Amino acid sequence: MTTIGLAIALVAAYWVYTDARSRGQTNSTALMWAAGVLAALIIFLPLYLVVGRKQMPRAHRDENVIDVEATVVENTVHCPMCGNRVQEDFKICPYCGHTLKPKCQNCGREINREWKTCPYCQTPTPDK
């Protein structure tokens, strides 16, 4: 008899969880409802049916509205020497003076710090 009761409680808890998620409840809220139903089916199932089945409003995104908070205004990177955030187009770090974009000693073009050879003039870069 207890096996049948446990099976009914498991099915009811699963249904409550999936129903709560489909109605816009957060994952943690849906899990709490399901755990309550699993622990005390006679109390939490009617309580969920009366209180918890309200449709939660979903975030409505208007494609014509620009989200200012999510828009990147300046591209920044971390200085490899001090770790402060600096603008991506800076040549040196304003905090520690570290050269962010080194130049080739032969042709003067900007080179990547990881490169072993300048791709423009084939001059080997100095060891760091």
Buried (B, 14 or more C-beta within 10 A) or exposed (E): EEEEEEEEBBEBBEBBBEBBBEBBBEEEBBBBBBBBBBEEBEEBBEBBEEEBEEEEEEEEEEEEEEEEEEEEEEEEEEBEEEEEEBEEEEEEBEEEEBEBEBEBEEEEEEBEEEEEEBEEEEBEBEEE
